[in-house]
């Protein structure tokens, strides 16, 4: 997960007074960064869906935002490990 792109997603959504992050904000971000693949965009939308409250609370403080992203990555990793253990 690229923290700088997630931050820019929040930034571009706010600056353009876009109604939402996942569709309008993401479209604006992908217009600015055409190198973002459909898969990366999907991962970013899903990540913000799971951790949006924490990310929104941290924004616009870049350090707090980075910490929120790291916490979200850790939480996702732990959830995946727990799900894997339950299937064993």
PyMOL commands that set and color helices and strands:
alter all, ss='L'
color gray80, all
select helices_A, chain A and resi 3-15+21-32+38-58+62-86
alter helices_A, ss='H'
color red, helices_A
deselect
rebuild
show_as cartoon
